[in-house]
Amino acid sequence: MTGRAAAGLAALAAGAALLLTGCGPAAGAQHKAPQSVSDDAKVKDMQDKLDAADDAAAQADADATQNN
């Protein structure tokens, strides 16, 4: 195999790897669909509720420890 053919094969393999992993130049250029944005808001809301529940549980544990 000549050096030129090996270089071409290496470039082809690198391009295929980038395409398959989504690391190509257009990977960050896509905008999220409206449904995805809505899903992100739902996830944040659920995470906020979970954090509040964790805080309440920690406060209840602290209160129970002080009362005993």
Secondary structure as GFF3:
##gff-version 3
##sequence-region A 1 68
A	DSSP	alpha_helix	3	21	.	.	.	ID=ss1
A	DSSP	alpha_helix	34	67	.	.	.	ID=ss2
###
